[in-house]
Amino acid sequence: MAESGKGASSDKDKIQNLIAARKSLKLSLEKSKSLGLALGKAGPRLDEINQRLPSLEASVRPIRADKDALVAVGGHINRAVGPAAAVLKVFDAVHGLEKSLLSDPRNDLPGYLSVLKRLEEALKFLGENCGLAIQWLEDIVEYLEDNSVADEKYLSNLKKSLRDLQNDDERSRLDGGLLDAALDKLEGEFRRLLVDHSVPLEMSSSSAGEQAAAIAPSQLPVAVIQKLQAILGRLIANNRLEKCISIYVEVRSSNVRSSLQALDLDYLEISIAEFNDVQSIEGYIAQWGKHLEFAVKHLFEAEYKLCNDVFERIGLDVWMGCFAKIAAQAGILAFLQFGKTVSESKNDPIKLLKLLDIFASLNKLRLDFNRLFGGAACAEIQNLTRDLIKSVVDGAAEIFWELLVQVELQRKIPPPPDGGVPRPVSFVTEYCNKLLGNDYKPILTHVLHIHRSWKHQKFQDKLLIKEMLSIIKAIELNLETWMKAYEDNTLSNFFAMNNHYHLYKHLKGTQLGEILGDSWLREHEQYKDYYAAIFLRDSWGKLPSHLSREGLILFSGGRATARDLVKKRLKTFNEAFDEMYNKQSNWVVPDRDLREKTSQLIVQSVVPVYRSYMQNYGPLVEQEGSSSSKYAKYSVQALEQMLSSLFLPKPGRYGSFKVSRRASDKFDNGVASLHRTASAIV
């Protein structure tokens, strides 16, 4: 029993031990689990600590650094902080100017310019001192690096930042682009002031020549010029002069062009291919002289003075260059090119007059051209002007010295069938008078003098007179040749009467007439009377002889015989009259006075005889009723009216002044027909 109890007690102890072991094991597992969780949470913290260790190491490195190095670093830092702090202070001041500089300059231009100048001074300070501050900071970095006082990574980043600051592009952006923005606003204000005060002249084409002397373009107000100069000062200080000049030239040249547009200057663009001869554009040439004078003396003169006023402080070369650009862009080159186009057109007698007009206009403006366009900046204008003058002088001299040749060539053409004054005669006499008149002779003399001086030859006035006399002599020879060319002597005498009178009347009282002399003029007047008398004698003077009264006195042969004689003689008279009238009805007396006088002489020669004859013997044929009109064909009034209407000029008259292509190699296209050009001589 005792043994069995002992065995039971032993089993119970084993069970309790197992239970205790289980609890202990469970407790250990729970502790291990808790420890695992704690270890899991500690991992990130260890990583964080590991990451912070370098910075902590860098922080405590100065503690580990050499004591002398740590003491010296303080001095280095103090020396660098002063310049750096000053730079930062100025930098802050720059940003303080931003609001003022981004405002509109027109509200307070002086204040705006003052603020801009402060910005320039601040940026100048930054430019001069940033380098010093950076140098001191570089010294600190170098010291820290040499003495291992700071972290290498930190030092590397710091060195990179300092290198970036040393870059010019980076330093130029210290103001954040504020300076460029302010300068752009000033340029805008410069343009606005010019545009607002640049007003084109109100001018019409018709009044350009009449009112030009009384017109002066309004200058910019003094206050505006002072503002422009103040703006220029700041822009020039910032290397923006070229932009200012560009704006100024653009605005002012546009203003001049607007003033010129009222003058209808489209003709300046005409090319040689667009006109046949000078006469077709001679109206434009007359306008050209007036318009050029107006443009030079008023528009370009004003721009010249204004350029000087605005840019005078900068220098002569600058404002002269500015003016040259305005003149070129505004249209002076177009004026000169038009003159060159005229000078290059085909040679024509009227072209000589127009070339002299062009030369007179240029010579009148010679002093103005030399003063306004005499600078080196106006080289293009000078060259084109010289080319134009040379072309005008050469062309005028060429045409003048060829006139005699062209007149002589006309000798080969047949005379006019109407017995009138050939176009070459009427044109050349008026043309020579024009050239020797007060308007053209001084100009022509000047041109010929210049032309011969270029050839190192002397020119004397007598050369001009001699050439004119040679031309008139050639005309006289032409007339003699043409008189002999007529088969009808009556027409030849009629032609001579017309032309001798033309020379007398159209040269009397003229410069050319004075040169030829009174005796020469009287000679041609006498020739006129002589040929007029022969013409009347050999033509109309023969008609009265057909109305003979022989055999009609007292009706000696009886009434019937008398009637037959009257009828026969009236028939003969009518036939002779009709033949002569029909032939001469196509003849012309261009001069009104000569025509009326000639008609009067014819009437006086024929009508009184006819009237008397019809009064005495007309009733003999009138008694025959209807057949009477066969003999009494004309009433006295009808006859007188018919004779008085003779020799009237008719349109489309014969006569031209064309140049043979063989006359001169210089006349490439020949002188144009003078029936087109003669109307221009007034």
C-alpha positions as CSV (number, residue, x, y, z in Angstrom):
1,M,0.0,0.0,0.0
2,A,2.7,2.2,1.0
3,E,4.5,1.5,-2.3
4,S,1.4,2.1,-4.3
5,G,0.9,5.5,-2.6
6,K,4.4,6.3,-3.3
7,G,4.0,5.6,-7.0
8,A,0.9,7.7,-7.3
9,S,2.6,10.6,-5.6
10,S,5.5,10.4,-8.0
11,D,3.3,10.6,-11.1
12,K,1.5,13.6,-9.7
13,D,4.8,15.4,-9.3
14,K,5.8,14.6,-12.9
15,I,2.6,16.2,-14.2
16,Q,3.1,19.3,-12.2
17,N,6.6,19.6,-13.5
18,L,5.3,19.3,-17.1
19,I,2.8,21.9,-16.4
20,A,5.4,24.2,-14.9
21,A,7.7,23.5,-17.9
22,R,4.9,24.4,-20.3
23,K,4.2,27.7,-18.6
24,S,7.9,28.5,-18.5
25,L,8.2,27.7,-22.2
26,K,5.1,29.7,-23.1
27,L,6.4,32.6,-21.1
28,S,9.8,32.4,-22.9
29,L,8.1,32.4,-26.3
30,E,6.1,35.4,-25.4
31,K,9.3,37.2,-24.3
32,S,11.0,36.2,-27.5
33,K,8.1,37.5,-29.5
34,S,8.2,40.8,-27.6
35,L,11.9,41.0,-28.1
36,G,11.5,40.3,-31.9
37,L,9.0,43.1,-32.1
38,A,11.2,45.4,-30.3
39,L,14.2,44.6,-32.5
40,G,12.0,45.1,-35.6
41,K,11.1,48.7,-34.4
42,A,14.7,49.4,-33.6
43,G,16.0,48.7,-37.2
44,P,14.7,52.0,-38.8
45,R,15.9,54.0,-35.8
46,L,19.3,52.5,-36.3
47,D,19.2,53.4,-40.0
48,E,18.2,57.0,-39.2
49,I,21.0,57.1,-36.6
50,N,23.4,55.7,-39.3
51,Q,22.3,58.4,-41.7
52,R,22.8,61.2,-39.2
53,L,26.2,60.0,-38.1
54,P,28.0,61.8,-41.0
55,S,26.4,65.2,-40.2
56,L,27.0,64.6,-36.5
57,E,30.5,63.7,-37.3
58,A,30.8,66.9,-39.3
59,S,29.3,68.9,-36.5
60,V,31.7,67.5,-34.0
61,R,34.6,67.6,-36.4
62,P,35.6,71.1,-35.3
63,I,35.9,69.7,-31.8
64,R,38.3,67.2,-33.1
65,A,40.1,69.8,-35.3
66,D,43.3,71.5,-34.4
67,K,42.8,74.2,-31.8
68,D,44.7,76.8,-33.7
69,A,42.7,76.0,-36.9
70,L,39.5,76.5,-35.0
71,V,40.7,79.8,-33.6
72,A,41.7,81.1,-37.1
73,V,38.5,80.2,-38.8
74,G,36.6,82.8,-36.9
75,G,38.8,85.6,-38.4
76,H,38.3,84.3,-41.9
77,I,34.5,84.2,-41.4
78,N,34.4,87.8,-40.0
79,R,36.4,89.2,-42.9
80,A,34.0,87.6,-45.5
81,V,30.8,88.4,-43.7
82,G,31.3,92.2,-44.1
83,P,31.5,92.4,-47.9
84,A,28.9,89.7,-48.3
85,A,26.5,91.5,-46.0
86,A,27.0,94.8,-47.9
87,V,26.3,93.0,-51.2
88,L,23.1,91.4,-49.8
89,K,22.0,94.8,-48.5
90,V,22.4,96.4,-52.0
91,F,20.8,93.4,-53.6
92,D,17.8,94.0,-51.4
93,A,17.8,97.7,-52.4
94,V,17.7,96.7,-56.1
95,H,14.5,94.7,-55.5
96,G,13.1,97.7,-53.7
97,L,13.4,99.8,-57.0
98,E,11.4,97.3,-59.0
99,K,7.9,98.9,-58.5
100,S,9.1,102.3,-59.6
101,L,11.0,101.1,-62.6
102,L,8.1,99.0,-63.9
103,S,5.8,102.0,-63.9
104,D,5.1,104.3,-66.9
105,P,8.0,106.8,-67.4
106,R,5.6,109.4,-68.8
107,N,4.1,110.0,-65.4
108,D,7.3,111.3,-63.9
109,L,10.2,111.1,-66.4
110,P,12.8,112.9,-64.2
111,G,11.9,110.7,-61.2
112,Y,12.0,107.6,-63.3
113,L,15.5,108.5,-64.7
114,S,16.7,109.2,-61.1
115,V,15.5,105.8,-59.9
116,L,17.1,104.2,-63.0
117,K,20.4,105.9,-62.2
118,R,20.2,104.5,-58.7
119,L,19.7,101.0,-60.2
120,E,22.7,101.5,-62.4
121,E,24.8,102.6,-59.5
122,A,23.6,99.6,-57.4
123,L,24.4,97.2,-60.2
124,K,27.7,98.8,-60.6
125,F,28.4,98.3,-56.9
126,L,27.3,94.7,-57.1
127,G,29.5,94.1,-60.2
128,E,32.5,95.6,-58.4
129,N,32.0,94.0,-55.0
130,C,30.4,90.6,-55.7
131,G,33.8,89.4,-56.8
132,L,35.4,90.6,-53.6
133,A,32.8,88.9,-51.5
134,I,33.1,85.7,-53.4
135,Q,36.9,85.8,-53.1
136,W,36.7,86.1,-49.3
137,L,34.2,83.2,-49.2
138,E,36.5,81.1,-51.4
139,D,39.3,81.8,-48.9
140,I,37.1,80.4,-46.1
141,V,36.2,77.3,-48.1
142,E,39.9,76.8,-48.9
143,Y,40.8,77.2,-45.2
144,L,38.1,74.8,-44.1
145,E,39.1,72.3,-46.7
146,D,42.9,72.5,-45.9
147,N,42.2,72.1,-42.1
148,S,39.4,69.5,-42.4
149,V,37.2,71.8,-40.3
150,A,34.1,71.1,-42.4
151,D,32.5,68.2,-44.2
152,E,33.9,67.5,-47.7
153,K,30.5,67.1,-49.3
154,Y,29.4,70.4,-47.8
155,L,32.5,72.1,-49.0
156,S,32.0,70.6,-52.5
157,N,28.5,72.1,-52.8
158,L,29.7,75.4,-51.5
159,K,32.5,75.6,-54.0
160,K,30.0,74.8,-56.8
161,S,27.8,77.7,-55.7
162,L,30.7,80.1,-55.6
163,R,31.7,79.0,-59.1
164,D,28.2,79.7,-60.4
165,L,28.3,83.2,-58.9
166,Q,31.5,83.9,-60.7
167,N,29.8,83.3,-64.0
168,D,29.1,86.6,-65.8
169,D,25.7,85.4,-67.0
170,E,24.7,84.6,-63.5
171,R,25.9,87.9,-62.1
172,S,24.1,89.8,-64.9
173,R,20.9,88.4,-63.6
174,L,21.4,89.8,-60.2
175,D,18.7,92.4,-61.0
176,G,16.3,89.8,-62.3
177,G,16.2,91.5,-65.7
178,L,14.9,94.8,-64.1
179,L,17.5,97.0,-65.9
180,D,16.5,95.6,-69.4
181,A,12.9,96.1,-68.6
182,A,13.4,99.7,-67.5
183,L,15.5,100.4,-70.6
184,D,12.8,98.9,-72.8
185,K,10.3,101.3,-71.2
186,L,12.6,104.2,-71.8
187,E,12.8,103.2,-75.5
188,G,9.0,103.1,-75.6
189,E,8.8,106.6,-74.1
190,F,11.4,107.8,-76.5
191,R,9.3,106.6,-79.4
192,R,6.1,107.9,-77.9
193,L,7.5,111.4,-77.5
194,L,8.6,111.4,-81.1
195,V,5.3,110.0,-82.5
196,D,3.1,112.3,-80.5
197,H,5.0,115.4,-81.6
198,S,5.8,114.5,-85.2
199,V,2.9,115.9,-87.3
200,P,3.0,115.8,-91.1
201,L,2.6,119.1,-93.0
202,E,-0.8,119.6,-94.6
203,M,0.2,120.5,-98.1
204,S,-1.4,120.1,-101.5
205,S,0.5,119.5,-104.7
206,S,-0.9,122.6,-106.4
207,S,0.2,124.9,-103.6
208,A,3.7,123.5,-103.0
209,G,5.4,126.0,-105.2
210,E,3.3,129.0,-104.2
211,Q,3.3,128.6,-100.4
212,A,6.6,126.8,-99.8
213,A,8.4,130.0,-98.8
214,A,5.8,130.7,-96.1
215,I,5.8,127.2,-94.6
216,A,8.2,125.9,-92.0
217,P,7.5,122.6,-90.3
218,S,7.0,123.0,-86.6
219,Q,10.0,122.0,-84.5
220,L,9.6,119.7,-81.5
221,P,9.0,121.8,-78.4
222,V,12.1,122.5,-76.3
223,A,10.6,120.5,-73.4
224,V,10.2,117.5,-75.6
225,I,13.8,117.8,-76.9
226,Q,15.1,118.0,-73.4
227,K,13.2,114.9,-72.5
228,L,14.6,113.1,-75.5
229,Q,18.1,114.1,-74.6
230,A,17.6,113.0,-71.0
231,I,16.4,109.6,-72.2
232,L,19.3,109.3,-74.6
233,G,21.7,109.9,-71.8
234,R,20.6,106.9,-69.9
235,L,20.2,104.7,-73.0
236,I,23.6,105.6,-74.3
237,A,25.1,104.7,-70.9
238,N,23.6,101.3,-71.4
239,N,24.9,100.7,-75.0
240,R,21.5,101.4,-76.6
241,L,22.4,104.3,-78.9
242,E,21.9,102.3,-82.1
243,K,18.4,101.4,-81.0
244,C,17.6,105.0,-80.3
245,I,18.9,106.1,-83.7
246,S,16.8,103.4,-85.3
247,I,13.6,104.5,-83.6
248,Y,14.4,108.2,-84.4
249,V,15.0,107.5,-88.1
250,E,11.9,105.3,-88.4
251,V,9.6,107.9,-86.9
252,R,11.0,111.1,-88.4
253,S,11.5,109.6,-91.9
254,S,7.9,108.3,-91.8
255,N,6.8,111.8,-90.9
256,V,8.6,113.4,-93.9
257,R,7.2,110.7,-96.2
258,S,3.7,111.5,-94.9
259,S,4.3,115.2,-95.6
260,L,5.4,114.4,-99.2
261,Q,2.5,112.1,-99.9
262,A,0.2,115.1,-100.2
263,L,2.2,116.2,-103.2
264,D,1.3,113.2,-105.4
265,L,4.9,112.0,-106.0
266,D,4.0,108.7,-107.7
267,Y,5.7,110.1,-110.8
268,L,9.1,109.7,-109.1
269,E,8.8,106.0,-109.6
270,I,8.3,106.2,-113.3
271,S,10.8,104.3,-115.4
272,I,12.2,105.0,-118.9
273,A,10.1,102.1,-120.3
274,E,6.9,103.9,-119.1
275,F,7.2,107.0,-121.4
276,N,8.0,107.6,-125.0
277,D,9.8,110.9,-124.8
278,V,10.4,113.7,-122.4
279,Q,7.4,115.7,-123.6
280,S,5.1,113.0,-122.3
281,I,6.3,113.7,-118.8
282,E,7.4,117.3,-119.0
283,G,4.5,118.3,-116.6
284,Y,6.1,116.1,-114.0
285,I,9.5,117.6,-114.6
286,A,8.1,121.1,-113.8
287,Q,6.5,119.8,-110.6
288,W,9.7,118.0,-109.8
289,G,11.7,121.2,-109.4
290,K,9.1,122.8,-107.1
291,H,8.7,119.6,-105.1
292,L,12.4,119.1,-104.7
293,E,12.9,122.7,-103.5
294,F,10.1,122.3,-101.0
295,A,11.5,119.1,-99.7
296,V,15.0,120.4,-99.4
297,K,14.4,123.9,-98.0
298,H,11.6,123.0,-95.6
299,L,11.3,119.3,-94.8
300,F,15.0,118.2,-94.9
301,E,16.2,121.5,-93.6
302,A,13.9,121.0,-90.5
303,E,15.1,117.4,-90.0
304,Y,18.7,118.6,-90.3
305,K,18.2,121.1,-87.5
306,L,16.2,118.7,-85.3
307,C,18.9,116.0,-85.6
308,N,21.4,118.5,-84.4
309,D,19.2,119.7,-81.5
310,V,18.5,116.1,-80.3
311,F,21.9,114.5,-80.8
312,E,24.3,117.4,-80.6
313,R,25.7,116.3,-77.2
314,I,26.7,112.9,-78.7
315,G,28.8,114.2,-81.6
316,L,28.7,115.4,-85.2
317,D,29.1,112.0,-86.8
318,V,26.1,110.6,-84.9
319,W,23.6,113.2,-85.8
320,M,24.8,113.6,-89.3
321,G,24.5,109.9,-89.8
322,C,21.1,110.0,-88.4
323,F,20.0,112.8,-90.7
324,A,21.5,110.9,-93.7
325,K,19.4,107.9,-93.0
326,I,16.3,110.0,-92.6
327,A,16.9,111.8,-95.9
328,A,17.6,108.5,-97.7
329,Q,14.5,106.8,-96.3
330,A,12.2,109.8,-96.7
331,G,12.7,110.1,-100.5
332,I,15.6,112.3,-101.5
333,L,17.1,109.4,-103.5
334,A,13.8,109.0,-105.4
335,F,14.0,112.7,-106.4
336,L,17.5,112.3,-107.7
337,Q,16.7,109.0,-109.5
338,F,13.8,110.6,-111.3
339,G,16.2,113.3,-112.7
340,K,18.6,110.5,-113.7
341,T,15.8,108.7,-115.5
342,V,14.9,111.8,-117.5
343,S,18.6,112.3,-118.4
344,E,18.8,108.8,-119.6
345,S,15.8,109.0,-121.9
346,K,16.1,109.2,-125.6
347,N,17.5,112.5,-127.0
348,D,14.9,115.1,-128.0
349,P,15.0,118.9,-128.5
350,I,12.5,119.4,-125.7
351,K,14.7,117.2,-123.5
352,L,17.4,119.9,-123.7
353,L,15.0,122.4,-122.2
354,K,14.0,119.9,-119.5
355,L,17.6,119.1,-118.7
356,L,18.3,122.8,-118.3
357,D,15.3,123.0,-116.0
358,I,16.7,120.1,-113.9
359,F,20.1,121.7,-113.8
360,A,18.6,125.1,-112.8
361,S,16.7,123.4,-109.9
362,L,19.8,121.6,-108.7
363,N,22.0,124.7,-109.1
364,K,19.5,126.8,-107.2
365,L,19.8,124.2,-104.3
366,R,23.5,123.8,-104.6
367,L,24.4,125.5,-101.4
368,D,21.6,123.8,-99.5
369,F,22.8,120.4,-100.9
370,N,26.4,121.1,-99.9
371,R,25.4,122.1,-96.4
372,L,22.8,119.4,-95.7
373,F,24.3,116.5,-97.6
374,G,28.0,117.4,-97.5
375,G,29.0,115.1,-94.7
376,A,30.6,111.7,-95.1
377,A,27.4,110.0,-93.9
378,C,25.6,111.3,-97.0
379,A,28.0,109.7,-99.5
380,E,25.2,107.8,-101.3
381,I,23.3,111.1,-101.8
382,Q,26.5,112.9,-102.9
383,N,27.3,110.2,-105.5
384,L,23.9,110.1,-107.0
385,T,23.8,113.9,-107.1
386,R,27.1,114.0,-108.9
387,D,26.0,111.3,-111.3
388,L,22.8,113.3,-112.0
389,I,24.6,116.5,-112.7
390,K,27.1,114.9,-115.0
391,S,24.4,113.1,-116.9
392,V,22.4,116.4,-117.2
393,V,25.4,118.4,-118.4
394,D,26.6,115.8,-120.8
395,G,23.1,115.3,-122.2
396,A,22.3,119.0,-122.6
397,A,25.6,119.7,-124.3
398,E,25.2,116.8,-126.6
399,I,21.8,117.8,-127.8
400,F,22.8,121.5,-128.2
401,W,25.8,120.8,-130.4
402,E,23.8,118.4,-132.5
403,L,21.0,121.0,-133.3
404,L,22.8,122.4,-136.3
405,V,23.3,119.0,-137.8
406,Q,19.6,118.1,-137.3
407,V,18.5,121.4,-139.0
408,E,20.8,120.7,-142.0
409,L,19.4,117.2,-142.4
410,Q,15.9,118.7,-142.8
411,R,17.0,120.2,-146.1
412,K,16.5,116.8,-147.7
413,I,12.8,116.5,-146.9
414,P,10.3,118.0,-149.4
415,P,8.6,121.3,-148.6
416,P,5.1,121.4,-147.2
417,P,2.4,121.0,-150.0
418,D,0.3,123.8,-148.3
419,G,3.0,126.4,-148.7
420,G,3.0,127.1,-145.0
421,V,5.8,127.4,-142.5
422,P,7.5,124.0,-142.1
423,R,7.5,122.7,-138.6
424,P,11.3,122.7,-138.3
425,V,11.4,126.4,-139.2
426,S,8.7,127.4,-136.7
427,F,10.0,125.1,-134.0
428,V,13.7,126.0,-134.4
429,T,13.1,129.8,-134.4
430,E,11.0,129.6,-131.3
431,Y,13.4,127.1,-129.8
432,C,16.4,129.3,-130.4
433,N,14.6,132.3,-129.0
434,K,13.8,130.2,-125.9
435,L,17.4,129.2,-125.5
436,L,18.6,132.8,-125.8
437,G,15.9,134.2,-123.5
438,N,16.6,135.4,-120.0
439,D,15.3,132.1,-118.5
440,Y,17.5,129.7,-120.4
441,K,20.6,131.5,-121.7
442,P,22.4,131.9,-118.3
443,I,21.7,128.2,-117.6
444,L,22.7,127.0,-121.0
445,T,25.9,129.1,-120.8
446,H,26.7,127.7,-117.4
447,V,26.1,124.1,-118.6
448,L,28.3,124.5,-121.7
449,H,31.0,126.1,-119.7
450,I,31.0,123.2,-117.2
451,H,31.0,120.7,-120.0
452,R,34.0,122.2,-121.8
453,S,35.9,122.7,-118.5
454,W,35.6,118.9,-117.9
455,K,37.4,118.5,-121.3
456,H,39.9,121.2,-120.2
457,Q,38.6,123.5,-122.9
458,K,37.6,127.2,-122.6
459,F,34.2,128.4,-123.3
460,Q,33.2,131.9,-124.4
461,D,29.8,133.4,-124.9
462,K,30.5,134.0,-128.6
463,L,30.5,130.3,-129.1
464,L,26.9,130.1,-128.2
465,I,26.0,133.1,-130.4
466,K,28.0,131.7,-133.3
467,E,26.2,128.4,-133.0
468,M,22.8,130.1,-133.0
469,L,23.7,132.2,-136.1
470,S,24.8,129.0,-137.8
471,I,21.5,127.4,-137.1
472,I,19.6,130.4,-138.5
473,K,21.8,130.4,-141.6
474,A,21.0,126.7,-142.0
475,I,17.3,127.5,-141.9
476,E,17.8,130.2,-144.6
477,L,19.5,127.7,-146.8
478,N,16.7,125.2,-146.1
479,L,14.2,127.8,-147.3
480,E,16.1,128.4,-150.5
481,T,16.3,124.7,-151.2
482,W,12.6,124.2,-150.5
483,M,11.6,127.1,-152.7
484,K,13.4,125.5,-155.6
485,A,11.8,122.2,-154.9
486,Y,8.3,123.4,-155.9
487,E,7.1,122.8,-159.4
488,D,4.5,125.5,-159.1
489,N,6.1,128.9,-159.1
490,T,3.1,130.5,-157.5
491,L,3.2,128.1,-154.6
492,S,7.0,128.7,-154.3
493,N,6.4,132.5,-154.0
494,F,3.5,131.9,-151.6
495,F,5.9,129.7,-149.5
496,A,8.6,132.3,-149.6
497,M,6.2,135.0,-148.5
498,N,5.1,132.9,-145.5
499,N,8.5,132.0,-144.3
500,H,10.3,135.3,-144.7
501,Y,7.5,136.9,-142.8
502,H,7.8,134.2,-140.1
503,L,11.5,134.9,-139.6
504,Y,10.8,138.6,-139.5
505,K,7.9,138.6,-137.1
506,H,9.1,135.9,-134.7
507,L,12.7,137.1,-134.4
508,K,11.9,140.8,-134.2
509,G,12.2,142.1,-130.6
510,T,13.9,138.9,-129.4
511,Q,17.4,138.2,-128.2
512,L,18.1,136.3,-131.4
513,G,16.7,139.2,-133.5
514,E,19.0,141.7,-131.7
515,I,21.9,139.5,-132.5
516,L,20.9,139.2,-136.2
517,G,20.4,142.9,-136.5
518,D,17.8,145.3,-137.9
519,S,19.1,145.1,-141.4
520,W,18.7,141.3,-141.4
521,L,15.1,141.7,-140.1
522,R,14.3,144.4,-142.7
523,E,15.7,142.3,-145.4
524,H,13.3,139.4,-144.6
525,E,10.4,141.9,-144.3
526,Q,11.2,143.2,-147.8
527,Y,11.5,139.6,-149.1
528,K,8.0,139.0,-147.7
529,D,6.6,142.0,-149.5
530,Y,8.4,141.1,-152.7
531,Y,7.2,137.5,-152.8
532,A,3.7,138.5,-151.8
533,A,3.5,141.0,-154.7
534,I,4.7,138.3,-157.2
535,F,2.3,135.8,-155.7
536,L,-0.7,138.2,-156.2
537,R,0.4,139.3,-159.6
538,D,0.9,135.7,-161.0
539,S,-2.3,134.3,-159.5
540,W,-5.3,136.4,-158.4
541,G,-4.0,139.5,-160.2
542,K,-4.8,137.8,-163.5
543,L,-8.5,137.3,-162.8
544,P,-9.7,140.8,-163.6
545,S,-8.3,140.5,-167.1
546,H,-11.0,137.9,-167.8
547,L,-13.7,140.6,-167.2
548,S,-12.7,142.8,-170.1
549,R,-15.1,145.5,-171.2
550,E,-13.8,145.5,-174.8
551,G,-16.6,145.3,-177.3
552,L,-19.3,146.1,-174.7
553,I,-19.1,149.9,-174.9
554,L,-22.4,151.3,-176.1
555,F,-23.4,147.8,-177.1
556,S,-21.6,148.5,-180.4
557,G,-22.4,145.1,-181.7
558,G,-25.9,144.9,-180.6
559,R,-27.6,143.7,-177.4
560,A,-27.4,140.0,-178.3
561,T,-23.7,140.3,-179.1
562,A,-23.0,142.0,-175.9
563,R,-24.9,139.3,-173.9
564,D,-22.8,136.6,-175.6
565,L,-19.6,138.4,-174.8
566,V,-20.6,138.8,-171.1
567,K,-21.6,135.2,-170.8
568,K,-18.3,134.1,-172.4
569,R,-16.2,136.3,-170.2
570,L,-18.1,135.4,-167.0
571,K,-17.7,131.7,-167.9
572,T,-14.0,132.2,-168.4
573,F,-13.7,134.1,-165.1
574,N,-15.6,131.5,-163.2
575,E,-13.5,128.7,-164.5
576,A,-10.3,130.5,-163.7
577,F,-11.6,131.5,-160.3
578,D,-12.7,128.0,-159.4
579,E,-9.5,126.5,-160.6
580,M,-7.4,129.0,-158.5
581,Y,-9.7,128.8,-155.5
582,N,-9.7,125.0,-155.4
583,K,-6.0,124.9,-155.7
584,Q,-5.3,127.5,-153.1
585,S,-8.0,126.5,-150.7
586,N,-5.5,123.9,-149.4
587,W,-2.8,126.5,-148.9
588,V,-2.1,128.0,-145.5
589,V,-0.9,131.2,-144.1
590,P,-0.2,130.4,-140.4
591,D,0.1,134.0,-139.3
592,R,-3.2,135.7,-138.7
593,D,-2.0,139.2,-139.6
594,L,-0.4,138.1,-142.8
595,R,-3.4,135.9,-143.7
596,E,-5.8,138.8,-143.2
597,K,-3.6,141.2,-145.1
598,T,-3.1,138.8,-148.0
599,S,-6.8,138.0,-148.2
600,Q,-7.6,141.7,-148.2
601,L,-5.2,142.3,-151.1
602,I,-6.8,139.5,-153.0
603,V,-10.3,140.9,-152.3
604,Q,-9.2,144.3,-153.3
605,S,-7.7,142.9,-156.5
606,V,-10.7,140.9,-157.6
607,V,-14.0,142.0,-155.9
608,P,-14.2,145.7,-157.0
609,V,-13.7,144.7,-160.6
610,Y,-16.2,141.8,-160.3
611,R,-18.7,144.1,-158.5
612,S,-18.5,146.8,-161.2
613,Y,-18.7,144.3,-164.0
614,M,-21.8,142.6,-162.5
615,Q,-23.5,145.9,-161.9
616,N,-23.0,147.0,-165.5
617,Y,-23.4,143.7,-167.3
618,G,-25.0,141.3,-164.9
619,P,-28.5,142.2,-166.0
620,L,-27.8,141.0,-169.5
621,V,-27.4,137.4,-168.3
622,E,-29.9,137.6,-165.5
623,Q,-32.7,138.2,-168.0
624,E,-32.3,134.6,-169.2
625,G,-34.0,133.2,-166.2
626,S,-32.8,129.8,-164.8
627,S,-29.7,129.7,-167.0
628,S,-28.4,132.9,-165.6
629,S,-26.9,131.2,-162.6
630,K,-24.6,129.3,-165.0
631,Y,-22.9,132.6,-165.7
632,A,-23.6,134.8,-162.7
633,K,-22.3,132.0,-160.5
634,Y,-21.3,134.0,-157.6
635,S,-22.7,137.0,-155.9
636,V,-20.4,139.8,-154.9
637,Q,-20.9,138.9,-151.2
638,A,-20.3,135.2,-151.8
639,L,-17.1,135.9,-153.8
640,E,-15.8,138.2,-151.1
641,Q,-16.6,135.7,-148.4
642,M,-14.9,132.9,-150.2
643,L,-11.7,134.9,-150.7
644,S,-11.7,136.1,-147.1
645,S,-11.8,132.5,-145.9
646,L,-8.7,131.4,-147.8
647,F,-5.5,130.2,-146.2
648,L,-6.9,129.2,-142.8
649,P,-4.7,126.7,-140.8
650,K,-5.9,123.2,-140.7
651,P,-5.3,120.4,-138.2
652,G,-2.7,117.8,-138.8
653,R,-0.4,120.0,-140.7
654,Y,2.6,118.6,-142.6
655,G,6.0,119.0,-141.2
656,S,8.3,117.2,-138.8
657,F,11.8,117.4,-137.5
658,K,13.1,113.9,-137.4
659,V,16.7,113.0,-137.1
660,S,18.4,110.6,-139.4
661,R,20.0,107.7,-137.6
662,R,23.1,108.4,-139.7
663,A,23.4,112.0,-138.4
664,S,25.2,111.1,-135.2
665,D,26.1,108.0,-133.4
666,K,25.3,109.9,-130.2
667,F,21.7,110.1,-131.1
668,D,20.8,106.5,-130.6
669,N,17.1,106.9,-131.3
670,G,17.2,110.2,-133.1
671,V,15.5,113.5,-132.2
672,A,11.8,113.1,-131.8
673,S,9.3,114.5,-134.3
674,L,9.0,118.2,-133.7
675,H,5.3,118.2,-134.5
676,R,4.9,116.7,-131.1
677,T,7.4,119.0,-129.4
678,A,6.7,122.3,-130.9
679,S,3.5,122.7,-128.9
680,A,5.7,122.8,-125.8
681,I,7.3,126.1,-126.8
682,V,5.2,128.9,-125.5
